[in-house]
Amino acid sequence: MDVEALIIWLIVGAVAGWLADMVVEGGGYGLIGDIVVGMVGGLIAGWLLPQIGIVIGGGIVGAIINAFIGAVILLIILRLIKRA
């Protein structure tokens, strides 16, 4: 992985994590937490969405949408675990 790909991955993770935090009103994990949530969300959505037959276009916008969907799923799961 080159530096450019890493920077793009961090930006996508930050945007997706921040958007998901605004929608779900997560735990307020801060910038680093939002980046991590967005990146993990991207991994979740990258695996889950094709399994159920949903394919979102490529490019940076498609990556942000994918990561956003996965981050929302992750934040909902984290919220359920936190309550229990």
C-alpha positions in Angstrom: 0.0 0.0 0.0 1.5 3.3 -1.0 1.1 6.6 0.9 -1.6 7.9 -1.5 -3.8 4.9 -0.9 -3.4 5.2 2.8 -4.3 8.9 2.8 -7.4 8.2 0.7 -8.4 5.3 3.1 -8.0 7.6 6.1 -10.1 10.4 4.4 -12.8 7.9 3.4 -12.8 6.5 6.9 -13.0 9.9 8.5 -15.9 11.1 6.4 -17.8 7.9 6.7 -17.2 7.6 10.5 -18.2 11.3 11.0 -21.4 10.9 8.9 -22.3 7.7 10.7 -21.7 9.3 14.1 -24.1 12.2 13.1 -26.8 9.8 12.0 -26.6 7.2 14.8 -25.5 9.7 17.4 -22.8 7.3 18.5 -20.7 7.5 21.6 -18.7 10.6 20.5 -15.5 8.7 19.7 -13.6 11.8 18.4 -11.7 12.1 15.2 -9.5 9.0 15.6 -12.4 7.0 16.7 -14.5 8.2 13.7 -11.7 7.2 11.4 -11.4 3.7 12.9 -15.2 3.3 12.8 -15.3 4.4 9.2 -12.5 2.1 8.2 -13.9 -0.9 10.0 -17.3 0.0 8.6 -15.8 -0.1 5.1 -14.5 -3.6 5.7 -17.9 -4.7 7.1 -19.8 -3.2 4.2 -17.2 -4.5 1.7 -18.0 -8.0 2.9 -21.7 -7.8 3.8 -23.2 -5.8 0.9 -22.1 -8.2 -1.9 -23.3 -11.1 0.2 -26.9 -9.7 0.2 -26.6 -8.6 -3.5 -26.1 -4.9 -3.1 -23.4 -3.4 -5.2 -22.6 0.3 -5.0 -20.6 2.0 -7.8 -16.8 2.5 -7.6 -14.8 5.6 -7.0 -14.4 7.7 -3.9 -18.2 8.5 -3.5 -19.0 4.8 -3.7 -16.3 4.0 -1.1 -17.7 6.7 1.2 -21.2 5.3 0.8 -20.1 1.7 1.4 -18.0 2.8 4.5 -20.9 4.9 5.8 -23.4 2.0 5.6 -20.9 -0.3 7.4 -20.1 2.3 10.0 -23.8 2.8 10.8 -24.1 -1.0 11.2 -21.0 -1.0 13.5 -22.2 1.9 15.6 -25.6 0.3 16.1 -23.9 -2.9 17.2 -21.6 -1.0 19.6 -24.6 0.9 21.0 -26.4 -2.4 21.7 -23.3 -3.9 23.3 -22.8 -0.8 25.4 -26.4 -1.0 26.8 -26.2 -4.6 27.7 
